[in-house]
Amino acid sequence: MSGEFLTLDDVDVSNKVVLLRGDLNVPVQNGVVGDMTRLQRLLKTIQELKSKKAKIVVLSHFGRPKGKVDAAMSLGQIVPVLSGLLNERVDFCDESI
């Protein structure tokens, strides 16, 4: 397999926890997502993982100016949008280590 990329067709994710790194750094102003493109592109992968019975944890970076928590830079404001796109509840963990 040298030099080949694996796809979701190559691995068994059934009943496994999948850590999915997504690019959720989307423009948000006053709590409203200005461009849904990155979220919509991530949906295909999430839906495929769901169809294969995976448990999905999405990890992303949105920003933390100068190491301080800033609600305007929290991924928490994207959760309702992602939940609406998936038509199901999405939980959010605001802790980091």
TISE-524981 format. One line per 3 residues: number of its first residue (from 0); their letters; for each residue x, y, z of N, C-alpha, C. Coordinates in Angstrom, 3 decimals, m for minus. Atoms other than C-alpha are relative to their C-alpha. Layout:
// TISE-524981
NUM) A) X Y Z X Y Z X Y Z; ...
// end
This chain:
// TISE-524981
0) MSG) 0.808 m1.204 0.000 0.000 0.000 0.000 0.849 1.265 0.000; m0.891 m1.147 m0.014 2.967 2.287 m0.225 m0.458 1.054 m1.004; 0.390 m1.088 0.874 1.950 5.661 m1.604 m1.483 0.104 m0.272
3) EFL) 1.444 m0.038 0.228 m1.779 4.872 m1.583 m0.713 0.638 1.188; 0.828 m0.563 m1.042 m4.407 6.736 0.368 m1.142 m0.959 0.296; 1.153 0.804 m0.379 m7.008 4.801 2.313 m1.252 0.860 m0.080
6) TLD) 1.285 m0.689 m0.007 m10.655 5.739 1.924 m0.896 m0.689 1.017; 0.937 0.623 m0.934 m13.676 4.953 4.074 m0.418 m1.387 m0.457; 0.295 1.343 0.505 m14.228 1.927 1.837 1.045 m1.016 0.441
9) DVD) m1.108 0.880 m0.353 m10.907 0.505 3.068 0.070 m0.356 1.488; m0.067 0.236 m1.443 m11.586 0.551 6.812 m1.370 m0.333 0.565; 1.239 0.359 m0.677 m14.194 m0.964 9.113 m0.181 0.942 1.185
12) VSN) 0.235 m0.964 m1.072 m15.576 1.832 11.277 m1.241 m0.350 0.823; 1.226 0.397 m0.676 m18.671 m0.018 12.458 0.208 m0.113 1.520; m0.042 m0.008 m1.470 m19.242 0.614 16.188 1.333 0.472 0.565
15) KVV) m1.263 m0.578 m0.464 m15.910 2.429 16.444 m0.158 1.506 0.104; m0.014 m1.448 m0.119 m15.263 5.980 17.545 0.987 0.535 m1.034; m0.834 m0.601 1.047 m13.930 8.015 14.625 0.224 1.464 0.355
18) LLR) m0.365 m1.392 m0.225 m12.083 11.246 15.329 0.174 0.643 m1.367; 0.035 m0.630 1.316 m12.841 13.432 12.324 0.454 1.449 0.122; m0.496 m1.374 m0.014 m10.784 16.574 11.833 m0.673 0.728 m1.159
21) GDL) 0.703 m0.759 1.017 m12.966 19.060 9.995 0.444 1.452 m0.004; m0.318 m1.420 0.103 m12.261 22.552 8.748 m1.289 0.780 0.212; 1.226 m0.722 m0.348 m15.021 24.426 10.554 0.259 1.478 0.237
24) NVP) m0.333 m1.412 m0.145 m13.308 27.794 10.479 m0.777 0.801 m1.051; 0.901 m0.685 0.926 m16.266 29.475 8.794 m0.253 1.432 0.485; 0.283 m1.372 m0.430 m17.154 33.160 8.803 m1.313 0.064 0.788
27) VQN) 1.184 m0.148 m0.854 m19.573 33.950 11.638 m0.068 1.453 0.451; 0.200 m1.367 m0.460 m21.026 37.351 12.394 m1.315 0.057 0.759; 1.179 m0.068 m0.871 m23.462 37.933 15.252 m0.698 m1.351 0.109
30) GVV) 0.551 1.337 m0.158 m23.906 34.172 15.586 m0.555 m0.624 m1.262; 0.535 0.511 1.269 m24.825 33.691 11.918 1.165 m0.402 m0.899; m1.034 0.485 0.908 m22.679 31.549 9.615 m0.200 0.646 m1.362
33) GDM) 0.096 m0.727 1.258 m21.928 33.591 6.502 0.228 m0.847 m1.241; m0.287 0.867 1.146 m20.705 30.758 4.274 m0.042 m1.449 0.480; 0.241 1.368 m0.443 m21.912 27.169 4.665 0.841 m1.030 m0.759
36) TRL) m0.713 0.926 0.887 m19.535 25.633 2.091 0.778 m1.063 0.764; m0.816 0.971 m0.736 m17.135 23.989 4.552 m0.860 m0.982 0.795; 0.903 0.883 m0.744 m19.973 22.614 6.653 m0.673 m0.991 m0.935
39) QRL) 0.668 0.876 0.963 m21.760 21.215 3.624 0.954 m1.059 m0.550; m0.981 0.970 0.501 m18.579 19.541 2.375 0.293 m1.078 1.038; m0.250 0.961 m1.073 m18.079 17.855 5.748 m1.168 m0.975 0.164
42) LKT) 1.194 0.832 m0.159 m21.632 16.474 5.668 0.121 m1.360 m0.673; m0.130 1.269 0.725 m20.834 13.790 3.081 0.770 m1.027 0.826; m0.830 0.907 m0.799 m18.129 12.304 5.288 m0.740 m0.429 1.259
45) IQE) 0.750 0.326 m1.210 m20.257 12.494 8.430 m1.115 m0.985 m0.331; 1.108 0.877 0.372 m23.204 10.880 6.667 0.492 m1.397 m0.378; m0.535 1.317 0.337 m21.053 8.079 5.279 0.433 m0.743 1.254
48) LKS) m0.397 0.628 m1.257 m19.569 7.403 8.712 m1.226 m0.464 0.784; 1.243 0.377 m0.683 m23.067 7.397 10.200 m0.617 m1.240 m0.635; 0.594 1.146 0.692 m24.286 4.946 7.554 0.768 m1.285 0.298
51) KKA) m0.826 1.156 m0.348 m21.429 2.641 8.593 0.005 m0.246 1.504; 0.195 0.197 m1.448 m22.539 2.869 12.260 1.190 0.441 0.850; m1.112 m0.534 m0.785 m19.497 4.845 13.441 m0.531 1.014 1.007
54) KIV) 0.257 m1.066 m0.968 m19.563 7.058 16.503 0.989 1.104 m0.342; m0.832 m1.054 0.585 m18.234 10.409 15.323 0.269 1.122 0.997; m0.424 m1.163 m0.777 m16.275 13.054 17.206 0.677 0.938 m0.994
57) VLS) m0.574 m0.964 0.931 m15.595 16.140 15.110 0.887 0.948 0.787; m0.987 m0.866 m0.623 m12.516 18.118 16.039 0.361 1.089 m0.994; m0.369 m1.094 0.882 m11.703 21.527 14.649 0.639 1.123 0.790
60) HFG) m0.593 m1.202 m0.590 m9.954 24.805 15.308 m0.803 1.197 m0.493; 0.745 m1.192 0.395 m11.855 28.062 15.338 0.695 1.265 0.462; m0.755 m1.154 m0.468 m9.592 30.344 17.281 m0.097 0.195 1.492
63) RPK) m0.033 m0.365 m1.411 m8.612 31.413 20.754 1.032 1.107 0.124; m0.940 m1.124 0.029 m7.091 34.850 20.615 0.826 0.117 1.283; m0.952 m0.177 m1.097 m4.009 35.148 22.826 m0.251 m0.951 1.157
66) GKV) 0.180 1.027 m1.021 m4.932 31.972 24.691 m1.192 0.188 0.910; 1.160 m0.266 m0.849 m8.127 33.407 26.174 m1.278 m0.439 m0.692; 1.291 0.414 0.545 m11.631 32.078 25.730 m0.775 1.231 m0.447
69) DAA) 0.789 m1.087 0.564 m13.717 34.344 23.513 m1.243 m0.630 m0.631; 1.239 0.607 0.483 m17.371 33.393 22.940 m0.210 0.220 m1.495; 0.145 m0.281 1.430 m17.237 35.002 19.493 0.850 m0.945 m0.854
72) MSL) m0.881 0.920 0.719 m14.545 32.465 18.553 m0.258 m1.452 0.397; 0.334 1.353 m0.449 m16.300 29.388 19.958 m0.698 m0.798 m1.098; 0.696 0.895 0.922 m17.318 26.431 17.808 m1.420 m0.291 0.473
75) GQI) 1.345 0.206 m0.525 m20.373 26.270 20.047 m1.068 0.686 m0.836; 0.980 m0.717 0.814 m22.092 28.781 17.771 m0.257 m0.690 m1.337; 0.191 0.739 1.240 m21.696 26.382 14.836 m0.848 m1.255 0.230
78) VPV) 0.732 1.226 m0.336 m23.349 23.460 16.652 m1.457 0.025 m0.484; 1.378 0.010 0.492 m26.958 24.541 15.925 m0.102 m0.099 m1.524; 0.003 0.048 1.458 m26.116 24.991 12.252 0.290 m1.423 m0.477
81) LSG) m0.346 1.365 0.361 m24.449 21.580 11.988 m1.127 m0.958 0.374; 1.141 0.814 m0.431 m27.316 20.036 13.932 m1.151 0.103 m0.996; 1.059 m0.198 0.984 m29.802 21.535 11.475 0.305 m0.682 m1.328
84) LLN) m0.393 0.646 1.255 m27.848 20.284 8.462 m0.116 m1.523 0.096; 0.062 1.444 m0.200 m27.708 16.776 9.943 m1.392 m0.469 0.409; 1.345 0.302 m0.479 m31.275 16.963 11.229 0.026 m0.933 1.209
87) ERV) m0.079 0.747 m1.248 m30.230 15.554 14.587 0.820 0.783 1.015; m0.696 m0.693 m1.077 m28.795 16.591 17.926 1.514 m0.161 m0.159; m1.457 m0.001 m0.016 m25.115 17.529 18.005 0.419 0.547 1.346
90) DFC) m0.496 m0.445 m1.302 m23.390 17.764 21.367 1.296 0.781 m0.178; m1.189 m0.836 0.053 m20.616 20.225 22.110 0.755 m0.100 1.313; m0.853 0.019 m1.184 m17.722 19.915 24.531 0.835 1.270 m0.024
93) DES) m0.735 m1.262 m0.015 m16.320 23.277 25.523 1.286 m0.076 0.813; m1.243 0.168 m0.755 m13.422 21.845 27.505 1.120 m0.429 m0.941; m1.159 0.455 0.756 m9.947 21.368 26.131 1.129 m0.256 0.981
96) I) m1.140 0.298 m0.871 m6.768 19.995 27.547 1.289 0.321 m0.727
// end
